[in-house]
Amino acid sequence: MPEINNQTNREELSLLELNNRIKAVINRSFNSTYWIRAEMSDVRTNVSGHCYLEFIEKSAVTGQTIAKARGAIWAKTFRMIKPHFEQATGQLFASGIKVLVKVTVEFHELYGYSLNVIDIDPAYTLGDMLQRRMEIIRRLKQEGVFDLNKELDFPPLPTRIAIITSPTAAGYEDFTNQLTGNKAGYPFYLKLFPSIMQGEKTEASIIAALDKINRHIELFDVVVIIRGGGATSDLNSFDSYLLATHCAQFPIPVITGIGHERDDTVLDLVAHTRMKTPTAVAEFLIERIHLVAEEINNIQQFVASRSSEILSEEKKRIQLIGAKLPSFVLNRIERNRSLLHTLGGKLPVAAFNLLNKNNHSLLDCKNKLRQTISEKTADNIRFLQLTEQYIEMISPEYILKRGYSLTLKNGEIMKRATSFATGDEVTTRFIDGEIKSIVI
């Protein structure tokens, strides 16, 4: 049921009527143009070429959105604004960028409040980009990582190269052709780590590639990050704190060749070596090998030259020795002949003295041997006499002479009475004879 109105003085408006009044007020109050600072969000373009987006403002303290407004750039204006902005800033006209735009305030009965963009100031965005870039650089320096990769020793022979790029990039093909086809024939070992090199996924993709390389870091000498061609606006991804800090702290030198002529990106600034293009990176690596090859060639020439000098000096020295050798040999033979003559004169006397000395020694040995034999013989005679005496003392005859007798049973000497049984025949031996008995 419709609601009954009991208050006759109350004014009632339809939504359209209210929106029309709001529109009239806005048109009267905001009938000029305004320059506003905001961040672009949800930027999209329809088939008619119109650009629709949102303008937001975030708290400097919390980062939370504190203001928001719908925006529109009509196709005719957008066709002029977009290329002018991207050429001036080197940035894509996309979400997340801070801009200074000239707008009119509009209120539509159906779509509500919105801002109609009629102009943009690229200088403001450039200032914001520069400020953000300088903040990243300041943070890297404050953390002490900005120059870490630059301080690494560059390998003398950078032949094992890890490449981070898109496999379909023209710059990748140029780079590999330049290295593998170098005129000097220097060998290079290349390994591609595929990565996205433009767009919002660039940062995460390159970091993932660096992590893969780091797991096999002992296989590589340098890392090369190259990007062949592409829009200058795509370079925003290389002004990244996370990407820069990964490269700055990487354990082997990082070389960049992102393919642009403008000011270096933050990635270029922290890399060990920055070159303009992939081809320039290839030429740089070839030149490094060439410098070492020249140094080796110089050393080789020096060694060859010095070896020749040493051989020449030694040849002269040997020739000099050869010239002196005959007289040296003759002198040595003459000295030895004189020495032999002297020794020959001394030899008979020395031989006589030695024989005389040895003759005395033999006589001494003969006397000592005779004495030793005589003493040894006397000792043996005494030992035999004592042994004979001992044997006589323990013989049965000696015992019988002393008044003892021996009792035998079956020819064996009995020592105990328990050895006999009744009826045994016993022989008792004395010094002068034997008697036989029967045991009772």
C-alpha positions in Angstrom: 0.0 0.0 0.0 1.3 3.5 -0.7 2.4 5.4 2.3 -0.2 8.1 3.5 1.2 11.6 3.9 -0.3 13.2 7.0 2.1 16.3 6.8 0.6 18.5 4.1 3.4 21.1 4.3 6.2 18.6 3.6 7.8 18.9 0.2 8.4 15.7 -1.7 10.9 15.2 -4.5 11.6 12.4 -6.9 15.1 11.2 -7.2 15.4 12.7 -10.7 14.2 16.0 -9.3 16.7 15.9 -6.5 19.5 15.0 -8.9 18.5 17.9 -11.2 18.7 20.4 -8.3 22.2 19.0 -7.4 23.2 19.3 -11.0 22.1 22.9 -11.2 24.0 23.7 -8.0 27.1 22.1 -9.2 26.9 23.8 -12.6 26.5 27.2 -10.9 29.2 26.6 -8.2 31.8 24.7 -10.3 31.5 26.4 -13.7 35.2 26.6 -14.3 38.1 24.2 -14.8 40.3 22.9 -12.0 43.8 21.4 -11.8 43.8 18.4 -9.4 46.5 16.1 -8.1 45.5 12.4 -7.9 46.5 8.8 -8.6 45.0 7.0 -11.6 43.2 3.7 -10.9 41.2 1.2 -12.9 42.2 2.8 -16.3 40.3 1.2 -19.2 39.4 2.2 -22.8 36.3 1.1 -24.6 35.8 0.3 -28.3 34.8 4.0 -29.0 38.2 5.2 -27.8 36.8 6.8 -24.6 39.0 6.3 -21.5 37.2 5.7 -18.2 39.1 5.6 -14.9 39.0 6.5 -11.2 41.0 9.2 -9.5 42.0 8.4 -5.9 44.0 10.0 -3.1 45.8 8.0 -0.4 46.8 8.9 3.1 50.5 9.7 3.3 50.5 8.0 6.8 48.4 4.9 6.4 48.3 4.5 2.6 44.6 4.0 2.7 42.3 5.6 0.1 40.8 8.8 1.5 39.1 10.2 -1.6 37.8 8.9 -4.8 36.1 10.2 -8.0 35.1 8.7 -11.3 36.8 10.2 -14.3 36.4 10.2 -18.1 38.5 11.3 -21.1 36.6 11.5 -24.3 38.1 9.9 -27.3 39.0 13.1 -29.1 40.9 14.4 -26.1 42.4 11.0 -25.2 43.9 10.6 -28.6 46.0 13.8 -27.9 46.6 13.4 -24.2 47.9 9.7 -24.2 50.8 9.9 -26.7 51.8 13.3 -25.4 52.0 12.0 -21.8 53.8 8.7 -22.7 56.4 10.5 -24.9 57.1 13.1 -22.3 57.3 10.8 -19.3 58.4 7.5 -20.8 55.5 5.9 -18.8 52.5 4.0 -20.0 49.2 5.8 -19.4 48.1 3.3 -16.8 46.9 2.7 -13.2 49.2 3.6 -10.3 50.6 6.8 -11.7 50.3 10.1 -10.0 49.1 12.9 -12.4 48.1 16.5 -12.5 45.0 16.9 -14.7 42.8 19.7 -15.7 39.1 18.8 -15.2 35.6 20.1 -15.3 33.2 18.9 -12.6 30.1 17.2 -13.8 27.0 15.7 -12.3 24.7 13.5 -14.4 21.2 12.6 -13.3 21.8 8.9 -14.0 25.6 8.4 -13.5 26.3 10.9 -10.7 29.4 12.9 -9.9 32.4 12.6 -12.2 35.4 14.5 -13.5 35.9 15.2 -17.2 39.6 15.4 -18.1 40.5 18.0 -20.7 44.3 18.3 -20.2 47.3 16.8 -18.3 50.7 18.1 -17.2 53.4 15.5 -17.7 55.9 17.6 -15.8 54.1 16.8 -12.5 54.3 13.0 -13.2 58.0 13.3 -14.2 58.6 15.0 -10.8 56.8 12.3 -8.9 58.6 9.6 -10.8 62.0 11.2 -10.2 61.1 11.6 -6.5 60.1 7.9 -6.3 63.3 6.9 -8.1 65.5 9.1 -5.9 63.8 7.6 -2.8 64.6 4.1 -4.0 68.3 5.1 -4.6 68.4 6.8 -1.2 67.1 3.6 0.5 69.5 1.4 -1.3 72.5 3.5 -0.3 71.2 3.8 3.3 71.0 0.0 3.5 74.6 -0.2 2.1 73.8 -2.4 -0.9 73.8 0.2 -3.7 77.5 -0.5 -4.8 77.8 -4.1 -3.7 77.6 -5.6 -7.2 79.9 -2.9 -8.7 82.6 -3.9 -6.1 82.8 -7.5 -7.3 85.9 -8.4 -9.3 85.0 -8.9 -12.9 86.1 -12.4 -14.1 89.1 -12.2 -16.6 87.4 -14.7 -18.9 83.6 -14.1 -18.8 82.6 -17.1 -21.0 79.9 -18.7 -18.9 76.9 -16.4 -19.3 73.4 -16.6 -17.7 71.0 -14.6 -19.8 67.7 -13.1 -18.5 65.4 -12.0 -21.3 62.4 -13.0 -23.3 63.2 -15.9 -25.7 61.2 -14.2 -28.4 63.0 -10.8 -28.1 64.9 -9.7 -31.2 67.6 -8.4 -28.8 68.2 -11.9 -27.6 68.9 -13.2 -31.1 71.2 -10.3 -31.8 73.1 -10.9 -28.6 73.6 -14.7 -29.2 74.6 -14.2 -32.8 77.1 -11.5 -31.9 78.8 -13.8 -29.3 78.7 -17.1 -31.2 79.8 -15.5 -34.5 82.7 -13.4 -33.1 85.5 -13.2 -35.6 88.2 -14.3 -33.1 86.3 -17.6 -32.5 86.2 -17.1 -28.7 84.0 -19.8 -27.1 81.0 -18.7 -25.1 78.6 -20.9 -23.1 75.1 -19.4 -23.0 72.2 -20.4 -20.8 68.8 -18.6 -21.2 66.6 -18.0 -18.2 63.3 -16.9 -19.8 61.6 -13.8 -18.3 58.9 -11.3 -19.0 60.6 -8.0 -19.9 57.6 -5.6 -20.0 54.5 -5.0 -18.1 53.5 -5.4 -14.4 54.9 -8.9 -14.1 58.5 -7.9 -15.2 59.8 -7.4 -11.7 58.6 -10.7 -10.3 59.7 -12.6 -13.4 63.3 -11.2 -13.4 63.6 -11.9 -9.6 62.5 -15.5 -10.1 65.1 -15.9 -12.9 67.8 -14.5 -10.6 66.8 -17.0 -7.9 67.2 -19.9 -10.4 70.6 -18.7 -11.4 71.7 -18.3 -7.8 70.9 -22.0 -7.1 73.6 -22.9 -9.7 75.9 -19.9 -9.2 79.1 -21.9 -9.5 78.3 -22.6 -13.2 78.3 -19.0 -14.3 80.7 -16.0 -14.6 78.3 -13.2 -15.2 74.5 -12.5 -15.5 73.3 -10.5 -18.5 69.9 -8.8 -18.4 68.9 -7.6 -21.9 65.8 -6.3 -23.6 65.7 -5.7 -27.3 63.6 -2.7 -28.4 60.2 -2.1 -26.9 58.4 1.0 -25.8 60.3 3.4 -23.6 57.2 3.5 -21.3 58.0 -0.2 -20.4 61.1 0.9 -18.5 59.1 1.7 -15.4 59.4 -1.9 -14.2 63.2 -1.5 -14.0 62.8 1.4 -11.5 62.0 -1.2 -8.8 63.3 -1.4 -5.3 62.9 -5.2 -5.0 64.5 -5.8 -8.4 67.4 -3.4 -7.6 68.2 -4.9 -4.2 68.2 -8.4 -5.7 70.7 -7.3 -8.4 72.8 -5.2 -6.1 73.4 -8.2 -3.7 73.8 -10.8 -6.4 77.1 -12.8 -5.9 78.4 -12.5 -9.5 78.6 -9.4 -11.8 75.3 -8.3 -13.4 75.5 -6.6 -16.8 72.4 -4.7 -18.2 71.6 -3.9 -21.8 68.0 -2.8 -21.6 68.0 -0.9 -25.0 67.4 2.7 -24.2 69.2 6.0 -24.5 67.6 8.0 -21.7 68.8 8.3 -18.1 69.8 5.0 -16.5 67.1 3.1 -14.6 67.7 2.1 -11.0 68.6 -1.4 -12.2 71.3 0.1 -14.5 72.7 2.1 -11.5 73.1 -0.9 -9.2 74.4 -3.3 -11.9 78.1 -3.9 -12.2 78.2 -2.7 -15.8 75.6 -0.9 -17.8 75.5 -1.0 -21.6 72.9 0.6 -23.9 71.9 -2.4 -26.0 72.2 -6.2 -26.1 74.6 -5.9 -29.0 76.7 -3.5 -26.9 76.8 -6.1 -24.1 78.0 -8.7 -26.5 80.7 -6.4 -27.8 81.8 -5.6 -24.3 82.1 -9.3 -23.4 84.1 -10.1 -26.6 86.4 -7.1 -25.9 87.1 -8.4 -22.3 88.1 -11.8 -23.8 90.1 -10.0 -26.4 92.0 -8.0 -23.8 93.0 -11.2 -22.0 94.0 -12.8 -25.3 96.2 -9.8 -26.1 97.8 -9.9 -22.7 98.5 -13.7 -23.1 99.9 -13.0 -26.6 102.1 -10.3 -25.2 103.3 -12.7 -22.4 103.9 -15.4 -25.0 106.0 -13.1 -27.2 107.9 -12.0 -24.1 108.6 -15.6 -23.0 109.7 -16.5 -26.6 112.0 -13.4 -26.8 113.4 -14.0 -23.3 113.9 -17.7 -24.0 115.8 -16.9 -27.2 118.0 -14.5 -25.2 118.7 -17.1 -22.5 119.5 -19.8 -25.1 121.9 -17.4 -26.8 123.6 -16.5 -23.5 123.9 -20.2 -22.6 125.3 -21.1 -26.0 128.0 -18.5 -25.6 128.7 -19.7 -22.1 129.0 -23.3 -23.3 131.3 -22.3 -26.2 133.5 -20.5 -23.7 133.6 -23.5 -21.5 134.3 -25.7 -24.5 137.3 -23.5 -25.5 138.7 -23.7 -21.9 138.1 -27.4 -21.5 141.2 -28.9 -23.1 143.7 -26.8 -21.1 141.6 -27.4 -18.0 141.7 -31.2 -18.6 145.4 -31.1 -19.3 146.1 -29.2 -16.1 143.9 -31.6 -14.1 145.7 -34.6 -15.6 149.1 -33.1 -14.8 148.1 -32.4 -11.2 146.8 -36.0 -10.8 149.9 -37.5 -12.4 152.1 -35.5 -9.9 149.9 -36.7 -7.1 150.1 -40.3 -8.3 153.9 -40.0 -8.5 154.1 -38.8 -5.0 151.8 -41.5 -3.8 153.9 -44.1 -5.7 157.0 -43.0 -3.8 155.3 -43.3 -0.4 153.5 -46.6 -1.1 156.4 -49.1 -0.3 157.1 -47.5 3.0 153.5 -47.3 3.8 153.0 -51.0 2.8 156.0 -52.1 4.9 154.8 -50.2 7.9 151.3 -51.6 7.5 152.7 -55.2 7.1 154.9 -54.7 10.2 152.0 -53.4 12.2 149.8 -56.2 11.1 152.6 -58.8 11.9 152.8 -57.5 15.5 149.0 -57.7 15.7 149.1 -61.3 14.5 151.7 -62.2 17.1 149.6 -60.6 19.8 146.6 -62.5 18.6 148.5 -65.8 18.5 149.8 -65.4 22.1 146.3 -64.4 23.3 144.8 -67.4 21.5 147.3 -69.8 23.0 146.6 -68.5 26.5 142.9 -68.6 26.0 143.0 -72.2 24.7 145.2 -73.2 27.7 142.8 -71.6 30.2 139.7 -73.0 28.5 141.3 -76.5 28.5 142.1 -76.3 32.2 138.6 -75.2 33.0 137.1 -78.2 31.0 139.4 -80.7 32.8 138.3 -79.4 36.2 134.6 -79.6 35.1 135.1 -83.2 33.9 136.8 -84.2 37.2 134.0 -82.7 39.2 131.4 -84.4 37.1 133.2 -87.8 37.4 133.4 -87.4 41.2 129.7 -86.6 41.3 128.8 -89.6 39.2 130.8 -91.9 41.4 129.2 -90.5 44.5 125.7 -91.2 43.2 126.5 -94.7 41.8 125.0 -97.8 43.6 128.5 -99.2 44.3 129.5 -96.1 46.2 126.3 -96.3 48.2 126.9 -100.1 49.0 130.5 -99.3 50.1 129.1 -96.9 52.7 127.2 -99.9 54.4 123.8 -99.6 52.6 122.0 -102.4 50.7 119.6 -102.5 47.8 116.4 -104.5 47.7 115.3 -105.6 44.3 112.2 -107.2 43.0 112.2 -108.6 39.5 115.4 -106.7 38.9 113.9 -103.3 40.0 115.0 -101.4 43.1 112.1 -101.2 45.6 111.8 -98.0 47.7 108.7 -98.7 49.8 107.5 -101.7 51.9 104.1 -101.4 50.4 105.6 -102.5 47.1 105.8 -106.1 48.4 103.2 -108.9 48.8 103.4 -112.2 50.7 105.3 -114.8 48.7 107.3 -112.3 46.6 110.9 -113.3 45.9 113.3 -110.5 47.0 117.0 -110.0 46.2 119.1 -108.1 48.7 122.4 -106.8 47.3 125.4 -106.0 49.5 128.9 -104.8 48.6 130.3 -108.4 48.7 127.3 -110.3 47.3 123.5 -111.0 47.1 121.0 -113.1 49.1 117.5 -114.1 48.1 114.5 -114.1 50.4 110.7 -114.9 50.4 108.4 -112.3 51.9 106.2 -113.8 54.8 
